[in-house]
């Protein structure tokens, strides 16, 4: 189920985040989101690689 968010939707989300968190918190929020995504990708990559290493018995 893809998210069909265009440039206007992204801009609207950024403006709402700016209003909610303020300009001082946005860099911290961006770093936290980036770190979370990086860890998630690393975890899923390890899971997929581990799954490929296990032989399937039929």
CHARMM-style PDB file with segment names, atoms N, HN, CA, C and O in Angstrom:
ATOM      1  N   UNK     1       0.844  -1.166   0.000  1.00  0.00      PROA
ATOM      2  CA  UNK     1       0.000   0.000   0.000  1.00  0.00      PROA
ATOM      3  C   UNK     1       0.899   1.243   0.000  1.00  0.00      PROA
ATOM      4  O   UNK     1       1.325   1.699   1.061  1.00  0.00      PROA
ATOM      5  N   UNK     2       1.184   1.781  -1.168  1.00  0.00      PROA
ATOM      6  HN  UNK     2       0.838   1.411  -2.030  1.00  0.00      PROA
ATOM      7  CA  UNK     2       2.079   2.934  -1.237  1.00  0.00      PROA
ATOM      8  C   UNK     2       1.392   4.211  -0.757  1.00  0.00      PROA
ATOM      9  O   UNK     2       0.175   4.369  -0.854  1.00  0.00      PROA
ATOM     10  N   UNK     3       2.203   5.094  -0.247  1.00  0.00      PROA
ATOM     11  HN  UNK     3       3.192   4.965  -0.168  1.00  0.00      PROA
ATOM     12  CA  UNK     3       1.693   6.405   0.157  1.00  0.00      PROA
ATOM     13  C   UNK     3       1.867   7.360  -1.011  1.00  0.00      PROA
ATOM     14  O   UNK     3       2.986   7.578  -1.477  1.00  0.00      PROA
ATOM     15  N   UNK     4       0.795   7.915  -1.474  1.00  0.00      PROA
ATOM     16  HN  UNK     4      -0.113   7.738  -1.095  1.00  0.00      PROA
ATOM     17  CA  UNK     4       0.847   8.844  -2.599  1.00  0.00      PROA
ATOM     18  C   UNK     4       0.882  10.270  -2.074  1.00  0.00      PROA
ATOM     19  O   UNK     4      -0.111  10.996  -2.130  1.00  0.00      PROA
ATOM     20  N   UNK     5       2.042  10.657  -1.564  1.00  0.00      PROA
ATOM     21  HN  UNK     5       2.848  10.068  -1.518  1.00  0.00      PROA
ATOM     22  CA  UNK     5       2.209  12.005  -1.032  1.00  0.00      PROA
ATOM     23  C   UNK     5       3.060  12.790  -2.022  1.00  0.00      PROA
ATOM     24  O   UNK     5       4.192  12.410  -2.321  1.00  0.00      PROA
ATOM     25  N   UNK     6       2.513  13.871  -2.519  1.00  0.00      PROA
ATOM     26  HN  UNK     6       1.594  14.180  -2.276  1.00  0.00      PROA
ATOM     27  CA  UNK     6       3.249  14.718  -3.444  1.00  0.00      PROA
ATOM     28  C   UNK     6       4.044  15.775  -2.699  1.00  0.00      PROA
ATOM     29  O   UNK     6       4.133  15.768  -1.471  1.00  0.00      PROA
ATOM     30  N   UNK     7       4.620  16.681  -3.475  1.00  0.00      PROA
ATOM     31  HN  UNK     7       4.548  16.687  -4.472  1.00  0.00      PROA
ATOM     32  CA  UNK     7       5.439  17.750  -2.880  1.00  0.00      PROA
ATOM     33  C   UNK     7       4.615  18.641  -1.963  1.00  0.00      PROA
ATOM     34  O   UNK     7       5.103  19.094  -0.928  1.00  0.00      PROA
ATOM     35  N   UNK     8       3.372  18.894  -2.340  1.00  0.00      PROA
ATOM     36  HN  UNK     8       2.975  18.526  -3.181  1.00  0.00      PROA
ATOM     37  CA  UNK     8       2.539  19.754  -1.491  1.00  0.00      PROA
ATOM     38  C   UNK     8       2.226  19.075  -0.162  1.00  0.00      PROA
ATOM     39  O   UNK     8       2.169  19.736   0.875  1.00  0.00      PROA
ATOM     40  N   UNK     9       2.026  17.772  -0.188  1.00  0.00      PROA
ATOM     41  HN  UNK     9       2.073  17.235  -1.030  1.00  0.00      PROA
ATOM     42  CA  UNK     9       1.781  17.035   1.049  1.00  0.00      PROA
ATOM     43  C   UNK     9       2.990  17.041   1.966  1.00  0.00      PROA
ATOM     44  O   UNK     9       2.857  17.203   3.179  1.00  0.00      PROA
ATOM     45  N   UNK    10       4.171  16.863   1.386  1.00  0.00      PROA
ATOM     46  HN  UNK    10       4.279  16.732   0.401  1.00  0.00      PROA
ATOM     47  CA  UNK    10       5.407  16.896   2.174  1.00  0.00      PROA
ATOM     48  C   UNK    10       5.616  18.281   2.760  1.00  0.00      PROA
ATOM     49  O   UNK    10       5.987  18.414   3.927  1.00  0.00      PROA
ATOM     50  N   UNK    11       5.382  19.307   1.966  1.00  0.00      PROA
ATOM     51  HN  UNK    11       5.081  19.199   1.018  1.00  0.00      PROA
ATOM     52  CA  UNK    11       5.532  20.681   2.446  1.00  0.00      PROA
ATOM     53  C   UNK    11       4.558  20.961   3.584  1.00  0.00      PROA
ATOM     54  O   UNK    11       4.916  21.611   4.566  1.00  0.00      PROA
ATOM     55  N   UNK    12       3.345  20.479   3.454  1.00  0.00      PROA
ATOM     56  HN  UNK    12       3.054  19.951   2.657  1.00  0.00      PROA
ATOM     57  CA  UNK    12       2.343  20.660   4.505  1.00  0.00      PROA
ATOM     58  C   UNK    12       2.766  19.952   5.794  1.00  0.00      PROA
ATOM     59  O   UNK    12       2.607  20.506   6.882  1.00  0.00      PROA
ATOM     60  N   UNK    13       3.299  18.738   5.682  1.00  0.00      PROA
ATOM     61  HN  UNK    13       3.428  18.288   4.798  1.00  0.00      PROA
ATOM     62  CA  UNK    13       3.781  18.013   6.861  1.00  0.00      PROA
ATOM     63  C   UNK    13       4.935  18.742   7.545  1.00  0.00      PROA
ATOM     64  O   UNK    13       4.998  18.796   8.773  1.00  0.00      PROA
ATOM     65  N   UNK    14       5.838  19.296   6.757  1.00  0.00      PROA
ATOM     66  HN  UNK    14       5.787  19.252   5.759  1.00  0.00      PROA
ATOM     67  CA  UNK    14       6.971  20.047   7.325  1.00  0.00      PROA
ATOM     68  C   UNK    14       6.474  21.299   8.035  1.00  0.00      PROA
ATOM     69  O   UNK    14       6.960  21.629   9.117  1.00  0.00      PROA
ATOM     70  N   UNK    15       5.524  21.992   7.447  1.00  0.00      PROA
ATOM     71  HN  UNK    15       5.129  21.724   6.568  1.00  0.00      PROA
ATOM     72  CA  UNK    15       4.986  23.193   8.084  1.00  0.00      PROA
ATOM     73  C   UNK    15       4.261  22.858   9.391  1.00  0.00      PROA
ATOM     74  O   UNK    15       4.386  23.587  10.375  1.00  0.00      PROA
ATOM     75  N   UNK    16       3.518  21.774   9.400  1.00  0.00      PROA
ATOM     76  HN  UNK    16       3.416  21.182   8.601  1.00  0.00      PROA
ATOM     77  CA  UNK    16       2.836  21.359  10.630  1.00  0.00      PROA
ATOM     78  C   UNK    16       3.856  20.986  11.700  1.00  0.00      PROA
ATOM     79  O   UNK    16       3.698  21.352  12.865  1.00  0.00      PROA
ATOM     80  N   UNK    17       4.903  20.257  11.308  1.00  0.00      PROA
ATOM     81  HN  UNK    17       5.031  19.960  10.362  1.00  0.00      PROA
ATOM     82  CA  UNK    17       5.957  19.895  12.266  1.00  0.00      PROA
ATOM     83  C   UNK    17       6.643  21.145  12.801  1.00  0.00      PROA
ATOM     84  O   UNK    17       6.979  21.212  13.984  1.00  0.00      PROA
ATOM     85  N   UNK    18       6.852  22.131  11.940  1.00  0.00      PROA
ATOM     86  HN  UNK    18       6.579  22.076  10.979  1.00  0.00      PROA
ATOM     87  CA  UNK    18       7.469  23.386  12.368  1.00  0.00      PROA
ATOM     88  C   UNK    18       6.593  24.098  13.390  1.00  0.00      PROA
ATOM     89  O   UNK    18       7.098  24.644  14.371  1.00  0.00      PROA
ATOM     90  N   UNK    19       5.295  24.093  13.168  1.00  0.00      PROA
ATOM     91  HN  UNK    19       4.884  23.649  12.372  1.00  0.00      PROA
ATOM     92  CA  UNK    19       4.381  24.730  14.115  1.00  0.00      PROA
ATOM     93  C   UNK    19       4.313  23.982  15.446  1.00  0.00      PROA
ATOM     94  O   UNK    19       4.245  24.600  16.509  1.00  0.00      PROA
ATOM     95  N   UNK    20       4.333  22.659  15.384  1.00  0.00      PROA
ATOM     96  HN  UNK    20       4.388  22.156  14.521  1.00  0.00      PROA
ATOM     97  CA  UNK    20       4.207  21.860  16.607  1.00  0.00      PROA
ATOM     98  C   UNK    20       5.494  21.872  17.422  1.00  0.00      PROA
ATOM     99  O   UNK    20       5.464  22.121  18.627  1.00  0.00      PROA
ATOM    100  N   UNK    21       6.621  21.604  16.775  1.00  0.00      PROA
ATOM    101  HN  UNK    21       6.645  21.401  15.796  1.00  0.00      PROA
ATOM    102  CA  UNK    21       7.875  21.424  17.499  1.00  0.00      PROA
ATOM    103  C   UNK    21       8.721  22.683  17.588  1.00  0.00      PROA
ATOM    104  O   UNK    21       9.575  22.786  18.469  1.00  0.00      PROA
ATOM    105  N   UNK    22       8.506  23.625  16.712  1.00  0.00      PROA
ATOM    106  HN  UNK    22       7.813  23.541  15.996  1.00  0.00      PROA
ATOM    107  CA  UNK    22       9.312  24.838  16.715  1.00  0.00      PROA
ATOM    108  C   UNK    22      10.609  24.633  15.948  1.00  0.00      PROA
ATOM    109  O   UNK    22      11.043  23.497  15.758  1.00  0.00      PROA
ATOM    110  N   UNK    23      11.228  25.716  15.508  1.00  0.00      PROA
ATOM    111  HN  UNK    23      10.876  26.639  15.663  1.00  0.00      PROA
ATOM    112  CA  UNK    23      12.430  25.604  14.679  1.00  0.00      PROA
ATOM    113  C   UNK    23      13.634  25.023  15.417  1.00  0.00      PROA
ATOM    114  O   UNK    23      14.516  24.451  14.777  1.00  0.00      PROA
ATOM    115  N   UNK    24      13.697  25.151  16.728  1.00  0.00      PROA
ATOM    116  HN  UNK    24      12.981  25.616  17.248  1.00  0.00      PROA
ATOM    117  CA  UNK    24      14.853  24.651  17.471  1.00  0.00      PROA
ATOM    118  C   UNK    24      14.845  23.126  17.571  1.00  0.00      PROA
ATOM    119  O   UNK    24      15.909  22.511  17.644  1.00  0.00      PROA
ATOM    120  N   UNK    25      13.680  22.517  17.575  1.00  0.00      PROA
ATOM    121  HN  UNK    25      12.816  23.017  17.516  1.00  0.00      PROA
ATOM    122  CA  UNK    25      13.576  21.066  17.748  1.00  0.00      PROA
ATOM    123  C   UNK    25      13.642  20.291  16.430  1.00  0.00      PROA
ATOM    124  O   UNK    25      13.875  19.082  16.452  1.00  0.00      PROA
ATOM    125  N   UNK    26      13.447  20.942  15.296  1.00  0.00      PROA
ATOM    126  HN  UNK    26      13.258  21.923  15.277  1.00  0.00      PROA
ATOM    127  CA  UNK    26      13.412  20.222  14.027  1.00  0.00      PROA
ATOM    128  C   UNK    26      14.712  19.486  13.703  1.00  0.00      PROA
ATOM    129  O   UNK    26      14.637  18.345  13.247  1.00  0.00      PROA
ATOM    130  N   UNK    27      15.903  20.067  13.910  1.00  0.00      PROA
ATOM    131  HN  UNK    27      15.964  20.993  14.280  1.00  0.00      PROA
ATOM    132  CA  UNK    27      17.127  19.295  13.632  1.00  0.00      PROA
ATOM    133  C   UNK    27      17.236  18.040  14.499  1.00  0.00      PROA
ATOM    134  O   UNK    27      17.659  16.988  14.020  1.00  0.00      PROA
ATOM    135  N   UNK    28      16.858  18.150  15.764  1.00  0.00      PROA
ATOM    136  HN  UNK    28      16.514  19.005  16.153  1.00  0.00      PROA
ATOM    137  CA  UNK    28      16.895  16.982  16.650  1.00  0.00      PROA
ATOM    138  C   UNK    28      15.898  15.926  16.175  1.00  0.00      PROA
ATOM    139  O   UNK    28      16.202  14.733  16.180  1.00  0.00      PROA
ATOM    140  N   UNK    29      14.732  16.360  15.774  1.00  0.00      PROA
ATOM    141  HN  UNK    29      14.486  17.329  15.770  1.00  0.00      PROA
ATOM    142  CA  UNK    29      13.704  15.449  15.289  1.00  0.00      PROA
ATOM    143  C   UNK    29      14.166  14.753  14.009  1.00  0.00      PROA
ATOM    144  O   UNK    29      13.958  13.550  13.847  1.00  0.00      PROA
ATOM    145  N   UNK    30      14.787  15.495  13.107  1.00  0.00      PROA
ATOM    146  HN  UNK    30      14.957  16.472  13.238  1.00  0.00      PROA
ATOM    147  CA  UNK    30      15.310  14.917  11.867  1.00  0.00      PROA
ATOM    148  C   UNK    30      16.383  13.875  12.132  1.00  0.00      PROA
ATOM    149  O   UNK    30      16.388  12.813  11.508  1.00  0.00      PROA
ATOM    150  N   UNK    31      17.293  14.172  13.057  1.00  0.00      PROA
ATOM    151  HN  UNK    31      17.289  15.034  13.564  1.00  0.00      PROA
ATOM    152  CA  UNK    31      18.336  13.207  13.411  1.00  0.00      PROA
ATOM    153  C   UNK    31      17.729  11.945  14.017  1.00  0.00      PROA
ATOM    154  O   UNK    31      18.159  10.836  13.701  1.00  0.00      PROA
ATOM    155  N   UNK    32      16.745  12.107  14.874  1.00  0.00      PROA
ATOM    156  HN  UNK    32      16.396  13.008  15.131  1.00  0.00      PROA
ATOM    157  CA  UNK    32      16.105  10.951  15.510  1.00  0.00      PROA
ATOM    158  C   UNK    32      15.406  10.077  14.472  1.00  0.00      PROA
ATOM    159  O   UNK    32      15.487   8.850  14.538  1.00  0.00      PROA
ATOM    160  N   UNK    33      14.733  10.691  13.530  1.00  0.00      PROA
ATOM    161  HN  UNK    33      14.667  11.687  13.475  1.00  0.00      PROA
ATOM    162  CA  UNK    33      14.054   9.933  12.477  1.00  0.00      PROA
ATOM    163  C   UNK    33      15.076   9.218  11.603  1.00  0.00      PROA
ATOM    164  O   UNK    33      14.884   8.054  11.251  1.00  0.00      PROA
ATOM    165  N   UNK    34      16.160   9.902  11.249  1.00  0.00      PROA
ATOM    166  HN  UNK    34      16.316  10.848  11.534  1.00  0.00      PROA
ATOM    167  CA  UNK    34      17.216   9.283  10.445  1.00  0.00      PROA
ATOM    168  C   UNK    34      17.856   8.097  11.140  1.00  0.00      PROA
ATOM    169  O   UNK    34      18.090   7.061  10.518  1.00  0.00      PROA
ATOM    170  N   UNK    35      18.140   8.242  12.425  1.00  0.00      PROA
ATOM    171  HN  UNK    35      17.950   9.084  12.930  1.00  0.00      PROA
ATOM    172  CA  UNK    35      18.733   7.146  13.197  1.00  0.00      PROA
ATOM    173  C   UNK    35      17.782   5.961  13.270  1.00  0.00      PROA
ATOM    174  O   UNK    35      18.203   4.813  13.131  1.00  0.00      PROA
ATOM    175  N   UNK    36      16.513   6.234  13.484  1.00  0.00      PROA
ATOM    176  HN  UNK    36      16.171   7.166  13.597  1.00  0.00      PROA
ATOM    177  CA  UNK    36      15.517   5.167  13.556  1.00  0.00      PROA
ATOM    178  C   UNK    36      15.412   4.425  12.230  1.00  0.00      PROA
ATOM    179  O   UNK    36      15.367   3.195  12.213  1.00  0.00      PROA
ATOM    180  N   UNK    37      15.371   5.151  11.124  1.00  0.00      PROA
ATOM    181  HN  UNK    37      15.408   6.151  11.137  1.00  0.00      PROA
ATOM    182  CA  UNK    37      15.291   4.508   9.811  1.00  0.00      PROA
ATOM    183  C   UNK    37      16.534   3.680   9.524  1.00  0.00      PROA
ATOM    184  O   UNK    37      16.430   2.578   8.986  1.00  0.00      PROA
ATOM    185  N   UNK    38      17.705   4.194   9.876  1.00  0.00      PROA
ATOM    186  HN  UNK    38      17.789   5.089  10.313  1.00  0.00      PROA
ATOM    187  CA  UNK    38      18.955   3.478   9.657  1.00  0.00      PROA
ATOM    188  C   UNK    38      18.967   2.163  10.437  1.00  0.00      PROA
ATOM    189  O   UNK    38      19.350   1.125   9.898  1.00  0.00      PROA
ATOM    190  N   UNK    39      18.551   2.204  11.696  1.00  0.00      PROA
ATOM    191  HN  UNK    39      18.240   3.048  12.134  1.00  0.00      PROA
ATOM    192  CA  UNK    39      18.511   0.993  12.515  1.00  0.00      PROA
ATOM    193  C   UNK    39      17.477  -0.002  11.986  1.00  0.00      PROA
ATOM    194  O   UNK    39      17.713  -1.210  12.003  1.00  0.00      PROA
ATOM    195  N   UNK    40      16.346   0.496  11.522  1.00  0.00      PROA
ATOM    196  HN  UNK    40      16.154   1.477  11.508  1.00  0.00      PROA
ATOM    197  CA  UNK    40      15.311  -0.376  10.966  1.00  0.00      PROA
ATOM    198  C   UNK    40      15.815  -1.078   9.715  1.00  0.00      PROA
ATOM    199  O   UNK    40      15.623  -2.284   9.562  1.00  0.00      PROA
ATOM    200  N   UNK    41      16.460  -0.334   8.817  1.00  0.00      PROA
ATOM    201  HN  UNK    41      16.616   0.646   8.941  1.00  0.00      PROA
ATOM    202  CA  UNK    41      16.995  -0.937   7.593  1.00  0.00      PROA
ATOM    203  C   UNK    41      18.070  -1.960   7.906  1.00  0.00      PROA
ATOM    204  O   UNK    41      18.122  -3.021   7.285  1.00  0.00      PROA
ATOM    205  N   UNK    42      18.926  -1.647   8.865  1.00  0.00      PROA
ATOM    206  HN  UNK    42      18.883  -0.784   9.370  1.00  0.00      PROA
ATOM    207  CA  UNK    42      19.978  -2.579   9.264  1.00  0.00      PROA
ATOM    208  C   UNK    42      19.370  -3.859   9.830  1.00  0.00      PROA
ATOM    209  O   UNK    42      19.819  -4.958   9.505  1.00  0.00      PROA
ATOM    210  N   UNK    43      18.363  -3.722  10.664  1.00  0.00      PROA
ATOM    211  HN  UNK    43      17.998  -2.829  10.929  1.00  0.00      PROA
ATOM    212  CA  UNK    43      17.706  -4.887  11.249  1.00  0.00      PROA
ATOM    213  C   UNK    43      17.013  -5.748  10.214  1.00  0.00      PROA
ATOM    214  O   UNK    43      17.095  -6.975  10.277  1.00  0.00      PROA
ATOM    215  N   UNK    44      16.331  -5.129   9.263  1.00  0.00      PROA
ATOM    216  HN  UNK    44      16.264  -4.133   9.213  1.00  0.00      PROA
ATOM    217  CA  UNK    44      15.649  -5.909   8.234  1.00  0.00      PROA
ATOM    218  C   UNK    44      16.655  -6.571   7.308  1.00  0.00      PROA
ATOM    219  O   UNK    44      16.423  -7.685   6.839  1.00  0.00      PROA
ATOM    220  N   UNK    45      17.770  -5.903   7.036  1.00  0.00      PROA
ATOM    221  HN  UNK    45      17.959  -4.997   7.416  1.00  0.00      PROA
ATOM    222  CA  UNK    45      18.814  -6.488   6.191  1.00  0.00      PROA
ATOM    223  C   UNK    45      19.399  -7.721   6.865  1.00  0.00      PROA
ATOM    224  O   UNK    45      19.598  -8.747   6.215  1.00  0.00      PROA
ATOM    225  N   UNK    46      19.679  -7.629   8.176  1.00  0.00      PROA
ATOM    226  HN  UNK    46      19.518  -6.795   8.704  1.00  0.00      PROA
ATOM    227  CA  UNK    46      20.203  -8.775   8.917  1.00  0.00      PROA
ATOM    228  C   UNK    46      19.191  -9.913   8.938  1.00  0.00      PROA
ATOM    229  O   UNK    46      19.570 -11.080   8.834  1.00  0.00      PROA
ATOM    230  N   UNK    47      17.924  -9.591   9.069  1.00  0.00      PROA
ATOM    231  HN  UNK    47      17.616  -8.644   9.153  1.00  0.00      PROA
ATOM    232  CA  UNK    47      16.880 -10.604   9.093  1.00  0.00      PROA
ATOM    233  C   UNK    47      16.799 -11.332   7.757  1.00  0.00      PROA
ATOM    234  O   UNK    47      16.687 -12.558   7.726  1.00  0.00      PROA
ATOM    235  N   UNK    48      16.852 -10.594   6.663  1.00  0.00      PROA
ATOM    236  HN  UNK    48      16.942  -9.599   6.688  1.00  0.00      PROA
ATOM    237  CA  UNK    48      16.776 -11.193   5.329  1.00  0.00      PROA
ATOM    238  C   UNK    48      18.014 -12.035   5.059  1.00  0.00      PROA
ATOM    239  O   UNK    48      17.905 -13.143   4.535  1.00  0.00      PROA
ATOM    240  N   UNK    49      19.196 -11.520   5.411  1.00  0.00      PROA
ATOM    241  HN  UNK    49      19.285 -10.620   5.836  1.00  0.00      PROA
ATOM    242  CA  UNK    49      20.426 -12.276   5.186  1.00  0.00      PROA
ATOM    243  C   UNK    49      20.445 -13.540   6.037  1.00  0.00      PROA
ATOM    244  O   UNK    49      20.899 -14.585   5.571  1.00  0.00      PROA
ATOM    245  N   UNK    50      19.967 -13.467   7.254  1.00  0.00      PROA
ATOM    246  HN  UNK    50      19.598 -12.619   7.633  1.00  0.00      PROA
ATOM    247  CA  UNK    50      19.902 -14.643   8.114  1.00  0.00      PROA
ATOM    248  C   UNK    50      18.920 -15.672   7.595  1.00  0.00      PROA
ATOM    249  O   UNK    50      19.143 -16.875   7.732  1.00  0.00      PROA
ATOM    250  N   UNK    51      17.843 -15.208   7.005  1.00  0.00      PROA
ATOM    251  HN  UNK    51      17.662 -14.231   6.893  1.00  0.00      PROA
ATOM    252  CA  UNK    51      16.832 -16.101   6.452  1.00  0.00      PROA
ATOM    253  C   UNK    51      17.362 -16.817   5.219  1.00  0.00      PROA
ATOM    254  O   UNK    51      17.034 -17.983   4.999  1.00  0.00      PROA
ATOM    255  N   UNK    52      18.175 -16.144   4.412  1.00  0.00      PROA
ATOM    256  HN  UNK    52      18.442 -15.197   4.591  1.00  0.00      PROA
ATOM    257  CA  UNK    52      18.744 -16.755   3.216  1.00  0.00      PROA
ATOM    258  C   UNK    52      19.782 -17.809   3.581  1.00  0.00      PROA
ATOM    259  O   UNK    52      19.972 -18.767   2.830  1.00  0.00      PROA
ATOM    260  N   UNK    53      20.456 -17.654   4.715  1.00  0.00      PROA
ATOM    261  HN  UNK    53      20.302 -16.876   5.324  1.00  0.00      PROA
ATOM    262  CA  UNK    53      21.498 -18.592   5.124  1.00  0.00      PROA
ATOM    263  C   UNK    53      20.914 -19.900   5.645  1.00  0.00      PROA
ATOM    264  O   UNK    53      21.592 -20.927   5.625  1.00  0.00      PROA
ATOM    265  N   UNK    54      19.681 -19.878   6.106  1.00  0.00      PROA
ATOM    266  HN  UNK    54      19.130 -19.043   6.122  1.00  0.00      PROA
ATOM    267  CA  UNK    54      19.048 -21.083   6.645  1.00  0.00      PROA
ATOM    268  C   UNK    54      18.510 -21.913   5.487  1.00  0.00      PROA
ATOM    269  O   UNK    54      17.690 -21.427   4.708  1.00  0.00      PROA
ATOM    270  N   UNK    55      18.970 -23.184   5.362  1.00  0.00      PROA
ATOM    271  HN  UNK    55      19.636 -23.579   5.995  1.00  0.00      PROA
ATOM    272  CA  UNK    55      18.457 -24.019   4.267  1.00  0.00      PROA
ATOM    273  C   UNK    55      17.006 -24.424   4.533  1.00  0.00      PROA
ATOM    274  O   UNK    55      16.611 -24.671   5.673  1.00  0.00      PROA
ATOM    275  N   UNK    56      16.239 -24.485   3.475  1.00  0.00      PROA
ATOM    276  HN  UNK    56      16.560 -24.284   2.549  1.00  0.00      PROA
ATOM    277  CA  UNK    56      14.829 -24.858   3.585  1.00  0.00      PROA
ATOM    278  C   UNK    56      14.685 -26.347   3.289  1.00  0.00      PROA
ATOM    279  O   UNK    56      15.099 -26.817   2.230  1.00  0.00      PROA
ATOM    280  N   UNK    57      14.106 -27.071   4.211  1.00  0.00      PROA
ATOM    281  HN  UNK    57      13.769 -26.688   5.071  1.00  0.00      PROA
ATOM    282  CA  UNK    57      13.870 -28.506   4.038  1.00  0.00      PROA
ATOM    283  C   UNK    57      12.444 -28.726   3.565  1.00  0.00      PROA
ATOM    284  O   UNK    57      11.491 -28.210   4.147  1.00  0.00      PROA
ATOM    285  N   UNK    58      12.317 -29.504   2.497  1.00  0.00      PROA
ATOM    286  HN  UNK    58      13.092 -29.924   2.024  1.00  0.00      PROA
ATOM    287  CA  UNK    58      10.979 -29.802   1.969  1.00  0.00      PROA
ATOM    288  C   UNK    58      10.733 -31.279   2.014  1.00  0.00      PROA
ATOM    289  OT1 UNK    58       9.663 -31.739   1.614  1.00  0.00      PROA
TER     290      UNK     58
END
